Amino acid sequence: KKPKFQTMEFELTKEEREQVVIEAKDWAFTHGFVMGGATDEPGSIMHAPFTLTPAPYNRTAYEQVVAAAQDFGYLVHFTSQDREFLLKNLRRAAKVDSYTRELLKIYETVDSPQKYEFAVLRSDYMLHYDEHNKTFVSKQVEINTMSSSFGGLSSKVNGLHRFLSSHRPLSRYPQIQGEKNLPFNDPLTSIVGGIAKAWKFYNSPNAVILMLVLPVERNAIDQRLIEYNLWEHHKIRLIRRTLHDVSSRGKLHPQTKALLIDDFEVAVVYMRASYSPDHFQHPSDWEARTTIEASLAIKCPSIAYHLTGTKKIQQVWCEEGVLEQIFAKNKQKYNISQKNIDNLRHCFVGLYSLDSRLNDTLLNKVKANPSDYVLKPQREGGGNNIYDEKVRESLETLSEDELGAYILMERIKPKSFKTLAMRKGACAEIEALSELGIFSVLVGNGQEVLVNENAGYLLRTKVTTENEGGVAVGISLLDSVRLVD
């Protein structure tokens, strides 16, 4: 079977395309499928960037990662409980990376009174075509344990595509009709439900959710959708505060260690900021993060969950026997078989440590074909990776200690397809690639996993010439999955 994803399948006349564009923009504004803020004029708003038609994704490869989501949740939790494992594997990166060093300092010095931990996870994949077996398989790009964004707007784009596909002219294409081809996706409801469950574990009916945000936030609408749904469906109040707000007005109750700010007691701190070093502009910002960790509030994520999401830990998971070691104590209790472990491993591409010198065979392969690899630092948020010729240059010029802050990853090269991109009111045909993120919600307490549930997906589509992704930074488009056999 040859890959199918190479042509524009939905032929529209100029008039039909104009009609669909008008309907899509009106639907977006009517349903709050919008963005605004940091880079726009004050008060301005624009529809979120999106595709007019859903992107093709192989059905078997999609089912593969949906099935793996719960086991990745277990993997994150049990890894986070192994203190020796985290410290041993992150110390080298912390020597040269100040951000990792500060996180480890909190991890080693703060003993939180709150043993419940909460995370909204998102495991990101690209669709790899295996030339040898002539099959498609989803390969993991990374797993995010904090600030997994676009759950709100992902629900919107799925609704938009369902509307457009059921109306003329797109209704003439059977491949985008029905649940079988266009699976229902509502991560907003699932993520909000997970936050509500974490709030209940705190067991204080008047306590609030604190969403930790940036001072200027272009993605505020996606965040507000969570806030409003929490109130409308669960009657739980959410407040938005920055690290500066916490450092200047937050405090711990002297006896209970409850986090108090502006006359609110905080049940859950849901972090949509602090995932990048540039979010810490002043030493007091680190003091705020330390105060949060030292509090009774349930953290999303805890410092242990945060560290588990680093690129270095994901690289170590790929080493022989490591998954078996992590799952050893809990296989029977959570019904994790060797097949489950093998399915997780099947999602991985080659990930290599740079803590010591690469073996000569691999080093020569990288130098001969640097575009087949990517160097990744311990960073989230996009724009940090090293690609193409700069991979070879970095391996030749960075010191051994500097390289220890990176991992080397085999580059996933998915098949491209043509789609219609909508950005700032204009429609253009592009050659595109997609990245699929599978959401899940996770609540743990020590060795117990209390909640571990799938929570829908995020699909981001970008032009093939872009190395990096990211909707908030203006590169990717929000999209939804169209399953193909």
C-alpha positions as CSV (number, residue, x, y, z in Angstrom):
1,K,0.0,0.0,0.0
2,K,1.3,3.4,-0.9
3,P,0.8,6.4,1.3
4,K,-2.4,8.2,0.5
5,F,-1.8,11.7,1.8
6,Q,-0.5,13.7,-1.2
7,T,-3.4,15.4,-3.0
8,M,-6.0,18.0,-2.2
9,E,-9.0,15.7,-1.9
10,F,-11.7,18.4,-1.6
11,E,-12.1,20.2,-4.9
12,L,-14.0,23.5,-4.6
13,T,-14.7,26.2,-7.1
14,K,-13.6,29.7,-6.4
15,E,-17.2,30.6,-5.4
16,E,-17.6,27.5,-3.2
17,R,-14.3,28.2,-1.4
18,E,-15.4,31.8,-0.8
19,Q,-18.7,30.5,0.6
20,V,-16.9,28.1,3.0
21,V,-14.5,30.8,4.2
22,I,-17.4,33.1,5.1
23,E,-19.3,30.4,6.9
24,A,-16.1,29.3,8.7
25,K,-15.2,32.8,9.9
26,D,-18.8,33.5,11.1
27,W,-18.9,30.1,12.9
28,A,-15.6,30.9,14.6
29,F,-16.6,34.3,15.9
30,T,-20.0,33.1,17.0
31,H,-18.6,30.2,18.9
32,G,-15.6,31.9,20.5
33,F,-13.1,30.1,18.4
34,V,-10.8,33.1,18.7
35,M,-7.4,34.4,19.9
36,G,-6.0,37.8,20.9
37,G,-3.6,39.6,23.2
38,A,0.1,39.9,23.2
39,T,1.0,40.7,19.6
40,D,-2.2,42.4,18.6
41,E,-3.7,45.8,19.2
42,P,-5.3,46.2,22.6
43,G,-8.8,44.8,22.6
44,S,-8.4,43.2,19.1
45,I,-9.5,39.7,18.5
46,M,-9.1,37.3,15.5
47,H,-10.3,33.9,14.8
48,A,-7.8,31.2,15.8
49,P,-5.7,29.9,12.9
50,F,-7.3,26.7,11.5
51,T,-7.7,24.5,8.5
52,L,-10.9,24.5,6.5
53,T,-11.0,20.7,6.2
54,P,-9.9,18.0,8.7
55,A,-6.4,16.4,8.2
56,P,-6.0,12.7,7.2
57,Y,-4.6,10.4,9.9
58,N,-4.2,6.7,9.6
59,R,-6.9,4.9,11.6
60,T,-4.7,2.2,13.1
61,A,-2.0,4.7,14.1
62,Y,-4.6,6.9,15.8
63,E,-6.0,3.9,17.7
64,Q,-2.5,3.0,18.7
65,V,-1.9,6.2,20.6
66,V,-5.4,6.5,22.1
67,A,-4.9,3.0,23.5
68,A,-1.4,4.0,24.9
69,A,-2.6,7.1,26.7
70,Q,-3.5,5.5,30.0
71,D,-0.2,3.5,30.2
72,F,1.8,6.8,29.5
73,G,-0.2,8.2,32.5
74,Y,1.0,5.3,34.7
75,L,4.6,5.7,33.3
76,V,4.6,9.4,34.3
77,H,3.3,8.8,37.8
78,F,5.5,5.9,38.7
79,T,8.6,7.6,37.3
80,S,7.8,10.7,39.4
81,Q,7.7,8.6,42.5
82,D,11.3,7.3,42.0
83,R,13.4,10.1,43.6
84,E,16.7,8.4,43.0
85,F,15.9,7.9,39.3
86,L,15.0,11.6,38.7
87,L,18.1,12.9,40.6
88,K,20.5,10.5,39.0
89,N,19.3,11.3,35.5
90,L,18.9,15.1,35.8
91,R,22.0,16.2,37.7
92,R,24.2,16.4,34.6
93,A,21.7,18.6,32.7
94,A,21.4,20.8,35.9
95,K,25.1,21.4,35.9
96,V,24.9,23.6,32.7
97,D,21.2,24.4,32.6
98,S,20.1,27.0,35.2
99,Y,16.4,26.3,34.7
100,T,16.7,22.6,35.4
101,R,19.0,23.4,38.3
102,E,16.4,25.7,39.9
103,L,13.7,23.1,39.5
104,L,15.9,20.4,41.1
105,K,16.7,22.7,44.0
106,I,13.0,23.0,44.7
107,Y,12.6,19.2,44.3
108,E,15.4,18.5,46.8
109,T,14.6,21.1,49.4
110,V,10.8,21.4,49.6
111,D,8.7,18.7,51.2
112,S,5.1,19.5,50.2
113,P,2.4,18.7,52.8
114,Q,0.1,17.8,49.9
115,K,0.5,14.3,48.7
116,Y,-2.1,14.4,45.9
117,E,-0.6,15.3,42.5
118,F,-2.4,16.3,39.4
119,A,-1.4,16.7,35.7
120,V,-3.1,17.4,32.4
121,L,-0.8,15.4,30.1
122,R,-0.4,15.6,26.4
123,S,1.6,13.1,24.5
124,D,2.6,14.5,21.0
125,Y,3.1,12.3,17.9
126,M,3.8,12.5,14.2
127,L,2.7,9.9,11.7
128,H,5.7,7.9,10.4
129,Y,5.6,5.8,7.3
130,D,7.5,2.6,7.8
131,E,9.0,1.9,4.3
132,H,10.1,-1.6,5.3
133,N,6.7,-2.8,6.6
134,K,4.6,-0.4,4.4
135,T,2.6,0.7,7.4
136,F,1.9,4.0,9.2
137,V,2.8,4.2,12.9
138,S,2.6,7.1,15.4
139,K,6.0,8.1,16.8
140,Q,6.3,10.2,19.9
141,V,7.7,13.7,19.6
142,E,7.5,14.4,23.4
143,I,5.2,14.2,26.4
144,N,4.1,17.4,28.1
145,T,3.4,17.2,31.9
146,M,2.6,20.9,32.3
147,S,0.8,23.7,30.6
148,S,-0.7,21.3,28.0
149,S,-2.7,24.0,26.1
150,F,-5.4,24.3,23.5
151,G,-7.9,21.8,25.1
152,G,-10.5,24.5,24.8
153,L,-10.0,25.6,21.2
154,S,-9.5,22.0,20.1
155,S,-13.1,21.3,21.0
156,K,-14.1,24.3,18.9
157,V,-12.3,23.2,15.7
158,N,-13.8,19.8,15.8
159,G,-17.3,21.4,16.0
160,L,-16.4,23.7,13.1
161,H,-15.3,20.8,10.9
162,R,-18.5,18.9,11.8
163,F,-20.6,21.9,10.8
164,L,-18.8,22.5,7.5
165,S,-18.7,18.9,6.5
166,S,-22.5,18.5,7.0
167,H,-23.3,21.6,4.8
168,R,-22.8,22.2,1.1
169,P,-20.4,22.2,-0.7
170,L,-18.3,19.9,1.6
171,S,-21.3,17.6,2.4
172,R,-20.7,15.9,-1.0
173,Y,-17.6,14.3,0.3
174,P,-18.4,11.1,2.2
175,Q,-14.9,10.7,3.7
176,I,-15.6,13.6,6.1
177,Q,-19.0,12.4,7.2
178,G,-20.0,10.6,10.4
179,E,-18.3,9.6,13.6
180,K,-16.4,6.8,12.0
181,N,-14.4,9.2,9.8
182,L,-14.5,12.4,12.0
183,P,-14.2,11.2,15.6
184,F,-15.9,13.4,18.3
185,N,-13.4,15.4,20.2
186,D,-14.1,17.4,23.4
187,P,-11.0,17.8,25.5
188,L,-12.4,20.9,27.2
189,T,-15.1,18.9,29.0
190,S,-12.6,16.2,30.0
191,I,-9.9,18.5,31.2
192,V,-12.4,20.6,33.2
193,G,-13.7,17.3,34.6
194,G,-10.2,16.4,35.7
195,I,-9.6,19.7,37.4
196,A,-12.9,19.3,39.2
197,K,-11.9,15.9,40.5
198,A,-8.6,17.3,41.8
199,W,-10.5,20.1,43.5
200,K,-12.7,17.6,45.2
201,F,-9.7,15.7,46.6
202,Y,-8.6,19.0,48.4
203,N,-12.0,18.8,50.2
204,S,-12.7,22.4,51.0
205,P,-15.9,23.7,49.3
206,N,-15.0,27.4,49.4
207,A,-11.4,26.9,48.0
208,V,-10.6,28.1,44.4
209,I,-8.5,27.0,41.4
210,L,-5.6,29.4,40.8
211,M,-4.5,29.4,37.2
212,L,-0.9,30.6,37.0
213,V,-0.7,32.8,33.8
214,L,1.7,35.1,32.0
215,P,1.4,38.9,32.5
216,V,0.4,39.2,28.8
217,E,-1.2,36.1,27.4
218,R,-2.2,35.7,23.7
219,N,-3.9,32.4,24.5
220,A,-6.2,33.7,27.1
221,I,-9.4,32.6,25.3
222,D,-8.3,28.9,25.5
223,Q,-7.7,29.4,29.2
224,R,-11.0,31.3,29.8
225,L,-13.0,28.5,28.2
226,I,-11.7,26.3,31.1
227,E,-12.5,29.0,33.7
228,Y,-16.1,29.4,32.5
229,N,-16.8,25.7,32.0
230,L,-15.6,25.1,35.6
231,W,-18.1,27.6,36.9
232,E,-21.0,26.7,34.5
233,H,-20.7,22.9,35.0
234,H,-19.2,22.5,38.5
235,K,-19.7,25.8,40.2
236,I,-16.0,26.0,41.0
237,R,-14.4,29.4,40.9
238,L,-11.1,30.0,39.1
239,I,-8.8,33.0,39.6
240,R,-6.0,34.1,37.3
241,R,-2.7,35.2,38.9
242,T,0.9,35.6,37.8
243,L,4.1,34.6,39.5
244,H,4.5,38.2,40.6
245,D,1.1,38.2,42.1
246,V,2.0,35.1,44.1
247,S,5.3,36.5,45.3
248,S,3.8,39.8,46.3
249,R,0.5,38.8,47.8
250,G,0.6,35.0,48.3
251,K,1.3,33.4,51.7
252,L,1.1,30.1,53.5
253,H,-1.2,29.6,56.5
254,P,1.1,29.2,59.4
255,Q,-0.5,26.0,60.7
256,T,-2.1,24.2,57.7
257,K,0.3,25.6,54.9
258,A,-2.8,26.4,52.8
259,L,-2.0,28.8,50.0
260,L,-3.8,32.1,50.6
261,I,-4.0,35.0,48.1
262,D,-6.3,38.0,48.0
263,D,-8.6,36.4,50.7
264,F,-8.9,33.1,48.7
265,E,-7.8,29.7,49.8
266,V,-6.3,27.8,46.8
267,A,-7.3,24.1,46.3
268,V,-5.4,23.6,43.0
269,V,-2.7,25.6,41.2
270,Y,-3.1,24.9,37.5
271,M,0.1,26.2,35.8
272,R,-0.2,27.7,32.4
273,A,3.0,29.6,33.0
274,S,6.4,28.8,34.6
275,Y,7.3,26.1,31.9
276,S,10.1,28.3,30.4
277,P,13.0,30.1,32.0
278,D,12.0,33.4,30.5
279,H,8.8,33.3,32.7
280,F,11.2,33.9,35.7
281,Q,12.2,37.5,35.3
282,H,13.2,38.1,38.9
283,P,14.4,36.0,41.9
284,S,11.0,36.6,43.5
285,D,9.4,34.6,40.7
286,W,11.4,31.5,41.8
287,E,10.3,32.3,45.4
288,A,6.7,32.2,44.2
289,R,7.2,28.8,42.5
290,T,8.8,27.5,45.8
291,T,5.9,28.9,47.9
292,I,3.4,27.1,45.6
293,E,5.3,23.8,45.9
294,A,5.6,24.2,49.7
295,S,1.8,24.8,50.1
296,L,-1.1,22.5,50.8
297,A,-2.6,23.3,47.3
298,I,-2.7,20.4,44.8
299,K,-0.2,21.3,42.1
300,C,-0.8,20.8,38.3
301,P,1.9,19.7,38.0
302,S,3.9,19.0,41.1
303,I,7.6,19.6,40.8
304,A,8.1,15.8,40.4
305,Y,5.6,15.6,37.6
306,H,7.2,18.6,36.0
307,L,10.7,17.0,36.1
308,T,9.3,13.7,34.7
309,G,8.3,15.6,31.6
310,T,11.9,16.7,30.8
311,K,13.5,15.6,27.5
312,K,16.2,13.8,29.5
313,I,13.8,11.5,31.3
314,Q,12.0,10.7,28.0
315,Q,15.4,9.7,26.6
316,V,16.2,7.4,29.5
317,W,12.8,5.7,29.1
318,C,14.1,4.5,25.7
319,E,17.1,2.7,27.2
320,E,16.9,-1.1,27.5
321,G,15.0,-2.4,30.5
322,V,14.1,1.0,31.9
323,L,10.3,0.7,31.3
324,E,10.3,-2.8,32.9
325,Q,12.2,-1.4,35.9
326,I,9.7,1.5,36.4
327,F,6.6,-0.7,36.1
328,A,8.0,-3.6,38.1
329,K,6.3,-2.9,41.5
330,N,2.9,-2.0,40.0
331,K,2.4,-4.3,37.0
332,Q,-0.1,-6.6,38.6
333,K,-2.1,-3.9,40.5
334,Y,-2.7,-1.9,37.4
335,N,-2.9,-4.8,34.9
336,I,0.2,-3.7,32.9
337,S,1.5,-6.5,30.8
338,Q,4.7,-6.8,28.8
339,K,2.5,-6.2,25.8
340,N,1.5,-2.8,27.2
341,I,5.1,-2.0,27.8
342,D,6.1,-3.1,24.3
343,N,3.3,-0.9,22.9
344,L,4.8,2.2,24.7
345,R,8.2,1.3,23.3
346,H,6.7,1.0,19.8
347,C,5.8,4.8,20.1
348,F,9.5,5.8,20.6
349,V,12.0,6.8,18.0
350,G,15.8,6.6,18.7
351,L,16.7,9.0,21.6
352,Y,20.3,9.2,22.6
353,S,22.1,10.6,25.7
354,L,24.8,13.2,25.2
355,D,26.0,12.8,28.8
356,S,29.0,11.0,27.3
357,R,30.5,10.8,23.8
358,L,28.3,9.2,21.2
359,N,29.7,6.0,19.8
360,D,31.7,6.5,16.6
361,T,29.1,4.7,14.4
362,L,26.2,6.9,15.5
363,L,28.4,10.0,15.5
364,N,29.4,9.4,11.9
365,K,25.8,8.8,10.9
366,V,24.7,12.1,12.5
367,K,27.5,14.0,10.8
368,A,26.8,12.5,7.4
369,N,23.0,13.1,7.7
370,P,22.4,15.9,10.3
371,S,18.9,16.6,8.9
372,D,17.9,13.1,10.1
373,Y,18.3,14.2,13.7
374,V,17.3,17.0,16.1
375,L,19.0,18.3,19.3
376,K,16.6,19.0,22.1
377,P,17.3,20.9,25.3
378,Q,15.3,20.6,28.5
379,R,12.7,23.2,27.3
380,E,9.0,23.5,26.6
381,G,7.1,26.0,24.5
382,G,8.7,25.7,21.1
383,G,11.5,27.4,19.3
384,N,14.3,25.7,21.3
385,N,15.4,22.8,19.1
386,I,18.5,22.6,16.8
387,Y,18.0,21.3,13.3
388,D,19.9,20.4,10.1
389,E,23.5,21.6,9.7
390,K,23.4,23.2,13.1
391,V,23.1,19.7,14.6
392,R,26.6,18.9,13.2
393,E,28.0,22.3,14.2
394,S,26.7,21.9,17.8
395,L,28.2,18.4,18.1
396,E,31.6,19.8,17.0
397,T,31.6,23.1,18.9
398,L,29.7,22.6,22.2
399,S,31.7,21.3,25.2
400,E,30.9,17.9,26.7
401,D,29.2,19.7,29.6
402,E,27.1,21.9,27.3
403,L,26.0,18.9,25.2
404,G,24.9,17.2,28.5
405,A,21.9,19.6,28.6
406,Y,20.6,18.2,25.3
407,I,19.4,14.9,24.0
408,L,19.7,13.6,20.4
409,M,16.6,12.4,18.7
410,E,16.0,10.7,15.4
411,R,13.9,13.0,13.3
412,I,10.4,11.8,12.4
413,K,9.6,12.5,8.7
414,P,5.9,12.2,8.1
415,K,4.2,12.3,4.7
416,S,2.8,15.7,3.7
417,F,-0.6,16.5,2.4
418,K,-2.4,19.6,0.9
419,T,-4.9,21.5,2.9
420,L,-6.6,24.9,3.1
421,A,-5.2,27.2,5.8
422,M,-7.2,30.0,7.4
423,R,-5.2,32.8,9.1
424,K,-6.3,36.3,9.8
425,G,-9.3,36.1,7.5
426,A,-7.3,34.8,4.5
427,C,-7.4,31.4,2.9
428,A,-4.4,29.7,1.3
429,E,-3.6,26.2,0.0
430,I,-0.5,24.8,1.7
431,E,1.6,21.7,1.7
432,A,1.3,20.5,5.3
433,L,2.3,18.2,8.1
434,S,0.4,17.4,11.3
435,E,1.3,16.7,14.9
436,L,-1.3,14.8,17.1
437,G,-1.4,15.4,20.8
438,I,-3.3,13.0,23.0
439,F,-4.6,14.5,26.2
440,S,-5.2,12.7,29.5
441,V,-5.8,13.7,33.1
442,L,-3.9,12.1,36.0
443,V,-4.3,12.2,39.8
444,G,-2.0,10.3,42.0
445,N,-1.2,9.9,45.7
446,G,2.1,8.2,46.5
447,Q,2.0,4.8,44.8
448,E,-1.7,5.1,44.1
449,V,-3.1,6.3,40.8
450,L,-6.6,7.6,41.5
451,V,-7.6,9.1,38.1
452,N,-6.0,8.2,34.8
453,E,-8.4,9.0,31.9
454,N,-8.2,9.9,28.2
455,A,-9.2,13.4,27.5
456,G,-9.4,13.9,23.7
457,Y,-6.8,15.3,21.3
458,L,-5.1,18.3,19.8
459,L,-4.2,18.3,16.2
460,R,-1.8,21.0,14.9
461,T,-1.0,21.4,11.2
462,K,1.8,23.5,9.8
463,V,3.5,24.1,6.4
464,T,6.2,21.5,5.6
465,T,9.0,24.2,5.6
466,E,8.6,24.9,9.3
467,N,10.7,22.9,11.8
468,E,9.0,24.1,14.9
469,G,5.3,24.0,15.8
470,G,3.1,26.0,18.1
471,V,-0.2,27.7,17.5
472,A,0.3,30.5,20.1
473,V,3.6,31.5,18.4
474,G,1.9,31.8,15.0
475,I,3.3,28.7,13.3
476,S,0.6,26.0,13.4
477,L,-3.1,25.8,12.6
478,L,-5.7,24.1,14.8
479,D,-7.1,21.1,13.0
480,S,-9.1,17.9,13.6
481,V,-8.6,14.3,12.6
482,R,-10.1,12.6,9.6
483,L,-9.4,8.9,9.9
484,V,-8.4,6.9,6.8
485,D,-7.7,3.2,6.4
